[in-house]
Amino acid sequence: MERPRPVFRSVFVKLVSIMLAMTAVLMVLVAGFFALIVYPNLNIASEGLVDEYTRAFAANPPDLASARKSARRLDLEIRYQGPDGAWATDARLPAIADVRSGKVTGSHLGREYHLESAPNGGVYLFSWNFSRHMSAVHYKLLWLLFFLMIGVALVAYAFQRRLLRPVRWLDQGVAALSAGRLDASVPVLSQDEFGALTNAFNQMVGRVKQMVEARDQLLLDVSHELRTPLTRMKVALEFLPAGEQRAGMTADIDEMERMVSELLELERLRDGHGIRVERQDLLPLLREVAASFCEKRPGLQVFITEHELILDFDAAKIRRVLRNVLENAFKYSLPDSRPVEVSTSQHRDDVVVRVSDDGPGISESDVQNIFEPFFRVDRSRSKNTGGYGLGLSICKRIMEAHGGGITVENNPGRGASFLLTLPKRA
């Protein structure tokens, strides 16, 4: 089974990470520009405006009504103290003497308090909150810029996701082709490099499908052509005298006939043909097949918790699959192996029969090819291990003809497990 690709290796994740990093750097640059350049310069300019305005205001006769209008319009609070009285637009303003003596100081971003002498000998105290307003504008601008960048990032995310959609489809197509689906095809959405890559993939799938179909057709044609000479050879053998030579030749011809029959059956099962499903209980069939193996070494254990498993299946074909898988499990068991285990599990839409052995297991390179025709784990192709490498191929075709499947995986400790999946409804 293919391991999932780590997230950090995804091109899409890398592009999104680069985009977010650039957004963060841009935010820092803009914030630094305003904090170190724009805001200090505006604050210096504001001090000059405060000086000009306060001198112009102090040059006129003190007027509380005008001062209150300025306070409302400019957020400028004024306190006056002179020979003709004292007043303040805001009672919370500090005393002029406290500001003059240094008990009350201005803020670090600009002079919050400003003293100005009047022509009549009086003194004005101005309190200007320009720095506070500038800070508020500064933060509002940063928040606006932040949300704009978030919006740009979301739009770029959607655009990149759409742009890289052919890559995801190609990945799915490769996975489907690796699983044996020769009809895998990827839609072409653009004429760029991704479109050219998609076209190349579709053409490759087409060529692979043609080669596989040509191979299967060759096997089918050869199988048909072999039946006639095999029949003639069997007839000719009947005229030979009985003996060891005749028995050996008869056994070889029978073996060839079985191979031809299996090849023809393999072809008949293609595309779901060659089966007759009936709605029935799988458990009696499973117990029947298991009973025929109970006397074999290293033994058989059946773990079934269900009372019934009603499915749509061809009993003869599923019996053949179960026998084939169990025969393989016993064939490759070791002298010290534990008993072969058969268990069932029921899901929402299908049923899984698991057959586990305690043999040497299957190498990772063989797992990918074990269901291919004529493939055998035993490279010597010795008759001691039997078969022609067609049994598991036929099992796969039978399971796929039922709408299910067969897979193999190595056990954590030792041995391998075959998983037969059957849908509850055909």
C-alpha positions in Angstrom: 0.0 0.0 0.0 1.4 3.4 -1.0 2.2 5.6 1.9 0.6 9.1 1.9 2.8 11.9 0.8 4.0 14.2 3.5 2.2 17.5 3.5 5.4 19.6 3.4 6.4 18.0 0.1 3.3 19.3 -1.7 4.0 21.9 -4.3 0.7 23.6 -3.4 1.7 23.8 0.3 5.1 25.2 -0.7 3.6 27.9 -2.9 1.0 28.9 -0.2 3.8 29.1 2.4 5.9 31.3 0.1 2.9 33.6 -0.5 2.1 33.8 3.2 5.8 34.5 4.0 5.9 37.3 1.4 2.7 38.8 2.9 4.2 38.8 6.4 7.4 40.5 5.2 5.3 43.1 3.3 3.3 43.8 6.4 6.5 44.3 8.5 7.9 46.6 5.9 4.8 48.7 5.6 4.4 48.9 9.4 8.1 49.9 9.8 7.7 52.5 7.1 4.8 54.2 8.9 6.3 53.8 12.4 9.8 55.0 11.5 9.3 57.5 8.7 5.7 58.7 8.1 4.6 59.0 11.7 7.7 60.9 13.1 7.7 63.3 10.2 4.0 64.0 10.6 4.5 64.6 14.3 7.3 67.1 13.7 5.1 68.9 11.1 2.2 69.0 13.6 4.4 70.7 16.2 5.0 73.6 13.8 1.3 73.8 13.1 0.6 73.9 16.8 3.0 76.8 17.3 1.5 78.8 14.5 -2.1 78.2 15.6 -1.4 78.9 19.3 0.4 82.2 18.5 -2.4 83.3 16.3 -5.0 82.4 18.9 -3.1 84.1 21.8 -2.7 87.3 19.7 -6.5 87.9 20.0 -8.3 89.0 23.1 -9.3 86.0 25.3 -12.7 84.7 24.3 -14.2 81.7 26.0 -16.9 81.2 23.4 -14.4 81.1 20.5 -12.2 78.7 22.5 -15.1 76.3 23.0 -15.8 76.3 19.3 -12.2 75.5 18.6 -12.2 72.8 21.2 -15.2 71.1 19.5 -13.9 71.5 16.0 -10.2 70.7 16.6 -10.2 68.6 19.8 -8.1 71.4 21.2 -8.5 72.2 24.9 -7.5 75.7 26.2 -6.9 77.2 29.7 -6.4 81.0 30.1 -5.2 82.8 33.1 -4.6 86.6 33.1 -5.4 90.0 34.4 -9.0 89.9 33.1 -9.8 86.5 34.7 -9.3 82.8 34.2 -11.3 80.1 32.4 -10.9 76.7 30.8 -12.7 74.7 28.1 -12.2 71.5 30.2 -11.9 71.6 34.0 -9.6 68.5 33.8 -6.8 70.5 32.3 -3.8 70.9 34.7 -2.9 74.2 36.2 -0.6 76.5 34.2 1.8 76.7 37.1 2.1 72.9 37.2 3.0 72.8 33.5 5.4 75.7 33.8 7.2 74.1 36.9 7.5 70.8 35.1 5.1 68.8 37.3 3.1 68.0 34.1 5.1 67.1 31.0 4.2 66.4 27.4 4.1 62.9 25.8 7.1 61.3 24.1 5.5 61.5 20.6 4.9 65.3 20.7 4.0 68.2 23.0 0.7 67.5 24.6 0.8 70.8 26.5 1.8 74.2 25.0 2.2 77.5 26.8 1.8 80.8 25.0 1.8 84.4 26.3 -1.0 86.8 25.5 -0.4 90.5 24.7 -2.3 91.6 27.8 0.2 89.7 30.1 -2.0 86.6 30.4 -0.9 83.0 29.7 -2.7 80.4 27.5 -2.3 76.6 28.0 -3.1 74.5 25.0 -3.7 70.8 25.1 -3.5 69.2 21.6 -4.2 65.5 21.2 -2.7 65.3 17.7 -0.4 62.4 18.5 -3.2 60.3 19.7 -5.2 60.8 16.6 -2.2 60.1 14.5 -1.7 56.8 16.3 -5.3 55.9 15.7 -5.1 56.7 12.0 -1.8 54.7 11.9 -3.4 51.6 13.4 -6.5 51.9 11.3 -4.4 52.0 8.2 -2.4 49.0 9.3 -5.6 47.0 10.0 -7.0 48.0 6.6 -3.7 46.9 5.0 -3.8 43.7 6.9 -7.3 42.8 5.8 -6.5 43.7 2.2 -3.5 41.4 2.3 -5.7 38.6 3.8 -8.1 39.1 0.9 -5.3 39.0 -1.6 -3.9 35.9 0.0 -7.3 34.2 -0.2 -7.7 35.1 -3.8 -4.2 33.9 -4.6 -4.9 30.7 -2.7 -8.0 30.0 -4.8 -6.2 30.9 -8.0 -3.2 28.6 -7.1 -5.6 25.8 -6.2 -7.3 26.1 -9.5 -4.0 26.5 -11.4 -2.6 23.3 -9.8 -5.8 21.3 -10.2 -4.3 19.4 -13.2 -1.4 18.2 -10.9 -3.9 16.8 -8.5 -5.8 15.1 -11.3 -2.5 13.7 -12.7 -1.7 12.3 -9.2 -5.1 10.6 -9.1 -4.6 9.3 -12.6 -1.2 7.8 -11.8 -2.7 6.2 -8.7 -5.6 4.7 -10.7 -3.2 3.4 -13.4 -1.0 1.9 -10.7 -4.1 0.1 -9.3 -4.7 -1.5 -12.8 -7.4 0.8 -14.1 -6.4 1.1 -17.7 -9.3 3.5 -18.4 -7.7 6.2 -16.3 -8.0 9.6 -18.1 -7.3 13.1 -17.0 -9.3 16.0 -18.5 -7.3 18.7 -20.3 -8.3 22.2 -19.2 -5.5 24.4 -20.5 -2.9 24.6 -23.3 0.1 25.4 -21.0 2.7 23.1 -19.7 0.2 21.4 -17.5 -2.0 20.8 -20.5 0.9 19.3 -22.5 1.8 17.0 -19.5 -1.8 15.9 -19.2 -2.0 15.1 -23.0 1.3 13.1 -22.6 -0.2 11.1 -19.7 -3.4 10.3 -21.5 -1.4 9.1 -24.6 0.8 7.0 -22.3 -2.3 5.4 -20.7 -3.7 4.7 -24.2 -0.5 3.0 -25.3 -0.3 0.9 -22.1 -3.9 -0.1 -22.5 -3.3 -1.2 -26.1 -0.2 -3.2 -25.1 -2.1 -5.0 -22.3 -5.1 -5.7 -24.6 -2.7 -7.0 -27.2 -1.1 -9.3 -24.7 -4.4 -10.6 -23.4 -5.6 -11.1 -27.0 -2.5 -13.0 -27.8 -3.0 -15.3 -24.8 -6.6 -15.9 -25.8 -5.7 -16.6 -29.4 -2.9 -19.0 -28.4 -5.2 -20.7 -26.0 -7.9 -21.3 -28.6 -5.4 -22.5 -31.1 -3.8 -25.0 -28.6 -7.1 -26.8 -27.9 -7.2 -28.5 -31.3 -3.7 -29.9 -31.3 -4.1 -31.0 -27.7 -7.2 -32.9 -28.6 -5.4 -34.6 -31.5 -2.6 -35.5 -29.2 -5.0 -37.0 -26.7 -6.6 -39.1 -29.4 -3.1 -40.2 -30.6 -2.1 -41.2 -27.1 -5.0 -43.7 -27.0 -3.3 -45.8 -29.7 -0.1 -46.1 -27.6 0.4 -49.1 -25.4 -0.1 -48.5 -21.7 3.0 -47.7 -19.8 5.1 -45.2 -18.0 5.8 -43.1 -21.1 2.1 -42.9 -22.0 1.1 -41.9 -18.4 3.7 -39.2 -18.4 2.6 -37.8 -21.7 -1.0 -37.9 -20.6 -0.2 -36.0 -17.4 1.6 -33.3 -19.4 -1.2 -32.9 -21.9 -3.8 -32.7 -19.0 -1.6 -30.0 -17.4 -1.6 -28.0 -20.6 -5.3 -28.4 -21.0 -5.9 -27.1 -17.5 -3.6 -24.1 -18.3 -5.6 -23.4 -21.5 -8.9 -23.7 -19.6 -7.7 -21.2 -17.0 -6.6 -18.8 -19.6 -10.0 -19.0 -21.3 -11.8 -18.6 -18.0 -9.6 -15.6 -17.2 -10.8 -13.9 -20.4 -14.4 -14.9 -19.8 -14.3 -13.1 -16.5 -13.2 -9.8 -18.0 -15.6 -6.9 -17.6 -17.8 -8.8 -15.2 -18.9 -11.6 -17.5 -18.9 -15.3 -16.6 -20.7 -15.1 -13.2 -24.2 -15.8 -12.1 -25.0 -14.1 -8.8 -27.7 -15.1 -6.3 -28.7 -13.6 -3.0 -27.6 -16.0 -0.4 -25.7 -16.4 2.9 -21.9 -16.5 2.6 -21.2 -18.2 6.0 -22.3 -21.8 5.0 -20.0 -21.6 2.0 -17.2 -20.3 4.1 -17.5 -23.0 6.7 -17.8 -25.6 4.0 -14.5 -24.6 2.4 -12.8 -24.2 5.8 -13.8 -27.7 6.9 -11.9 -29.2 4.0 -8.6 -27.7 5.3 -9.0 -28.4 9.0 -6.9 -31.6 8.8 -4.0 -30.0 7.1 -0.9 -28.7 8.9 -0.5 -26.3 10.6 -4.2 -26.2 11.1 -7.0 -23.7 10.5 -8.8 -21.3 12.9 -12.1 -19.6 11.9 -13.3 -16.4 13.7 -16.8 -15.5 12.7 -19.0 -13.4 15.0 -21.9 -12.8 12.5 -25.0 -15.0 12.4 -25.4 -14.5 8.7 -23.9 -12.6 5.8 -26.5 -12.1 3.0 -24.8 -11.1 -0.2 -25.2 -11.3 -4.0 -22.5 -13.7 -5.3 -21.8 -16.7 -7.5 -21.2 -19.6 -5.0 -19.1 -21.7 -7.4 -16.8 -18.8 -8.2 -16.4 -17.6 -4.6 -15.7 -21.1 -3.5 -12.9 -21.3 -6.0 -11.4 -18.0 -4.7 -11.5 -19.2 -1.1 -10.0 -22.5 -1.9 -7.2 -20.9 -3.9 -6.3 -18.4 -1.2 -6.4 -21.1 1.5 -4.2 -23.4 -0.6 -1.6 -20.6 -0.9 -1.7 -20.0 2.8 -1.0 -23.6 3.6 1.5 -24.0 0.8 3.7 -21.3 2.1 3.3 -22.0 5.8 6.6 -22.9 7.7 7.1 -25.9 10.0 6.8 -23.7 13.0 3.9 -21.6 11.7 0.8 -20.9 13.7 -2.5 -22.1 12.2 -4.0 -20.2 9.3 -6.7 -17.8 10.4 -9.9 -16.9 8.6 -12.1 -14.0 9.9 -14.9 -11.9 8.6 -15.9 -8.3 9.2 -19.0 -6.5 8.1 -19.2 -2.9 7.0 -21.9 -0.6 5.8 -21.8 -1.6 2.1 -19.5 -4.6 1.9 -18.1 -7.7 3.7 -14.4 -8.5 4.1 -13.0 -12.0 4.5 -9.4 -12.1 5.8 -7.2 -15.1 5.4 -3.9 -14.8 7.3 -0.9 -17.1 7.4 2.3 -17.3 9.4 4.6 -17.9 6.5 7.6 -15.9 5.2 5.4 -13.1 3.8 5.7 -11.4 0.4 8.5 -9.0 -0.6 7.3 -5.5 -1.4 8.4 -5.9 -5.1 6.2 -9.0 -5.5 3.1 -7.4 -3.8 2.7 -5.1 -6.9 2.7 -8.1 -9.3 1.3 -11.0 -7.4 -2.1 -10.8 -9.2 -0.6 -10.6 -12.7 -1.0 -13.6 -15.0 1.9 -16.1 -14.9 3.6 -14.3 -12.0 4.9 -16.6 -9.3 6.8 -15.8 -6.2 8.9 -18.9 -6.7 11.2 -17.7 -9.6 12.4 -21.3 -10.2 8.9 -22.2 -11.4 9.4 -25.6 -9.8 6.5 -28.0 -9.9 6.9 -28.6 -6.2 5.1 -25.4 -5.5 2.5 -26.1 -8.2 0.4 -23.9 -10.4 1.2 -21.7 -13.4 0.7 -18.3 -11.8 -2.9 -18.0 -13.0 -4.7 -18.8 -9.8 -4.5 -15.4 -8.1 -5.2 -13.6 -11.5 -8.4 -15.6 -11.8 -9.3 -14.8 -8.2 -8.8 -11.1 -8.9 -11.0 -11.3 -12.0 -13.7 -13.1 -10.0 -13.7 -10.6 -7.2 -13.8 -7.7 -9.6 -16.6 -9.3 -11.6 -18.6 -9.2 -8.3 -17.8 -5.5 -7.9 -15.4 -6.2 -5.1 -11.6 -6.8 -5.0 -8.8 -8.7 -3.5 -5.6 -7.3 -1.9 -2.6 -8.6 0.0 -0.6 -7.1 2.8 2.2 -8.3 5.0 1.4 -9.0 8.7 3.3 -6.9 11.3 5.2 -9.9 12.6 5.4 -12.6 10.0 3.3 -13.9 7.2 0.8 -12.3 4.8 -3.0 -11.6 4.7 -5.3 -11.7 1.8 -8.4 -9.5 2.0 -11.5 -10.5 -0.1 -14.0 -7.7 -0.4 -17.6 -8.4 -1.6 -20.3 -5.8 -1.9 -23.6 -6.6 -0.2 -25.5 -5.7 -3.3 -24.4 -6.7 -6.8 
